[in-house]
């Protein structure tokens, strides 16, 4: 398939892997964090770690939008969904995320009208088609998905669709990366930068990572060769003693981002003073809410929301996994009490979550697999 | 054993533990054909009905030279490119019998109809069923009809059951796979699932695709004829949950490893494209006219030739093999040159958000 197969070429991967191996200094170990859950998914789906020498560890970062939603917000969303006359809509990934009292799937089984949509515009269509219902879109995601939520609010305003609102849980990537860099328990050598977010925010906001923390960051695409190349570019920078922001994903990411998308976000949303992240705690100015002029489309103003905080289950170590301090399998409950069937933590739910990706795709001993696949 | 391997052992032990249903209510995940369905069946139905014929949880039960099976059909939309619910109801049950190695003979059909359902649609469905039964060489010999109030059902649900005769020399079982066996798929995968997903009209994706719904008894008869007795170990149609789910069941029942080669799995470009866009793996997408055959490695060539000699098996391909270790797992050599696990999904494959 064009525009896909070129980026999955095993021959090119082998050549790149050889250059990566040649760049590794003997006896030194390297840790690179892929910030975005999409990269985690790519790494496991294609078995990319088979190409990396043992010295290189890929650490999974906080960039899975489903994984960073705190349990209290899930409960709030279910509370809204269970109000009379409400149709709650959300992306498929959210359906299984556990709150303090079950997930959307459980609430749906209890009778709540919760529907999976592929875009907020689908939710707006449901509102248009059901004028006697109150349709709420549970908005999640980084700057990648925020523009489409903002556009939908603008369209609802233009069409005067009064029965549509957004329960806004959009978060911003830079404060999360900063929280990780400031975390004392982690030593990273460089970053594989989030590609999709960067199509919107561009590469400039990462400047402080190179400047203030002396770490290279390479914005990368989502095909396996993209990720492999960004590892290579990180290693080249380290070998040359540089720490810069580089853009491997130039075919999609403009250096300055997408001014129109940023303007739309800015028109409809503003930064919250602080927001709770699952596992990372409260981070100031790290999330978006709906601005006052669009209050009539803001579910947080329309509905009385409990807003309770639900502490993560004691056994859950999602925070350490999200910060890259623990590998998924090092979590106490990984794979036994916490599985994709019965997730305790969010990292086990979305296919972009580090734990789910590792459990579904990578849960095996590499030596035994090498033996089994030798033909 | 290092720490990571200890953890992996602990997980495999947890996976082998008896399943428990933790939910208080049935959710849609229980009907998706993945782990949740399996757990529900084992914890509720198998627990209550337990008997030796049911225990293997196969496509049908075989006793005294007779194979017996049943299946319900609740597809939305009822009509889709390449077929309708009537094709599925006949072919699905015919195929479940064929996967037992049986020659399907008689079918029953029971209808649950919603008040207000157009008779014209029912005529269309009945005509399709008649045509599908003719094509498969079976007769629909008994049935039942119930009508429920508007809103209590979604138009039309059909349940079919079927019986067929099995040659006593044919013994097929998901637990019969052995290291060295070849894994063959009878044609390109995922077409039915993607066609129905697109026919729901929620995605605004158009593709030149039709459902693969078809009766597989002609294909299985040819395959069984071509291979010496006992060389065909197992046949499974890759319906709900797709090829990945079927292969996991075989790996677990036979306590062997399944090693797949991603590049060898036939997938039409339109299916691959739609799956790429949606972030779904075609290995999990339902087929209604494709099967997996596990065949003794020595008979792989003969089996492949037999399948390819039939119009429904023209694109049949060897997609992998059975290995000894690690037991119970399906491993995939990715097109990119890496390796990964292909696990059973919990519920429906959910599109990724970004």
Interface residues (C-beta under 8 A of the other chain):
Chain A: X1 X4 X8 X9 X10 X13 X14 X38 X41 X44 X45 X46 X47 X48 X49 X50 X51 X65 X66 X91 X92 X93 X95 X96 X105 X106 X108 X109 X110 X116 X118 X122 X140 X141 X142 X144 X145 X196 X224 X329 X330 X334 X335 X336 X339 X340 X341 X342 X350 X351 X352 X359 X360 X361 X362 X363 X364 X365 X368 X369 X370 X371 X372 X373 X375
Chain B: X4 X5 X7 X8 X10 X11 X14 X22 X23 X25 X26 X27 X28 X29 X35 X36 X39 X202 X203 X257 X259 X269 X272 X273 X276 X279 X281 X321 X323 X324 X325 X326 X329 X331 X332 X333 X334 X335 X336 X337 X338 X339 X340 X341 X343 X346 X347 X348 X350 X351 X352 X353 X354
